[in-house]
Amino acid sequence: QVQLVESGGGLVQAGGSLRLSCAASGHTFSNYAMGWFRQAPGKEREFVAAIIWSGDRTYYADSVKGRFTISRDNANVYLQMNSLKPEDTAVYYCAKHRTFWGQRGLDVQTSYDYWGQGTQVTVSS
């Protein structure tokens, strides 16, 4: 079975940077698209970024475009977060897409079938 474990969250001042990591197990991990989502208290979970299986195509929510970068290697998915803002404060989740190329939408949470436990990111003003 697939297991995902996020790490790298913490407290950072506005304008600072954090790098989140998602460690994945499962022999087919590298063949699937992967995504990052986030959820703030009292708000719906929202799409942040996604990367297809080969790593050569990436997609971002408008709210993070130009500030965040998603990447991957054979066993991990990363989210580099720069120029952080207080509104980036949330629990960040790593997720495995059901397909290789992100069919049915890379920003649709029901298209992902495995989720990590989440890691807290807090940005102070």
Buried (B, 14 or more C-beta within 10 A) or exposed (E): EBEBBBBBBEEBEEEBEBEBBBBBEBEEBBEBBBBBBBBBEEEEBBBBBBBBBEBEEBBBBEBBEEBBBBBBEEEBBBBBBBEBBEEBBBBBBBBBBBBEEBEEEBBEBEBBEBBBEBBEBBBEE
